[in-house]
Amino acid sequence: MGILNNLLKGFIKTKSERDFQELQPRVLEIVDIYKNLVSLTHDELRARSKTIKQKIQESFRETEEKINTLKADAEKEDTPFYKREELYKEIEKLEKQVNEQIEASLDKFLPEVFAIMKDTARRFFENETIEVTATEFDRHLAVKKDFVEIHGDKAIYKNRWMAGGNEITWDMIHYNVQLMGGIVLHQGKIAEMATGEGKTLV
């Protein structure tokens, strides 16, 4: 029986192997993009992230505008009841379309977003502080958190922070298997990763 099982394993791939083969091209794409991000300044890397956010928002902007117009029509006092019902049905369809558009955009930009995340991790791993041009977000965050300081028009981020009374230092650059785990999470699934400290559910 053991020999038969071994023979079958030779012909039939396990689910883990199939998942690995499916995810590997996306991971390689992330790594390729990551290599090109290393030469960017901190501000340029930030701008790259901001551009992606804008593109994602743009992907469903037109549909969202249609929804807002239909909602305004439905809420008018002189709109007949039967017409409101039709409008709300159309709104429901468009809201589903927005979700599909967002999901498609997130899938499209996932490799670049993960590459930016990995390079951000590398920068904090290699530097105790990161200096960027201060934004309103940085200024608000500096009021609440001790890991960011504002000096004139610059924001200084530290790679360490306090958590539960202990100082934590960022000391990791994501491995490929962790990128795979992140992709699986994005897909709404759960993956079991073998790590140096045992198995981690992600």
Protein Blocks (a to p, Z undefined) as FASTA:
>chain_A
ZZmmmmmmmmmccfklmmmmmmmmmmmmmmmmmmmmmmpcfklmmmmmmmmmmmmmmmmm
mmmmmmmmmmmmmmpmklcfklmmmmmmmmmmmmmmmmmmmmmmmmmmmmmmmmmmmmmm
mmmmmpmbdcddddfklmmmmmmpckbccehjaccddfbdceehiacddfbdcdfklmmm
mmmmmnopacddddfkbcadZZ
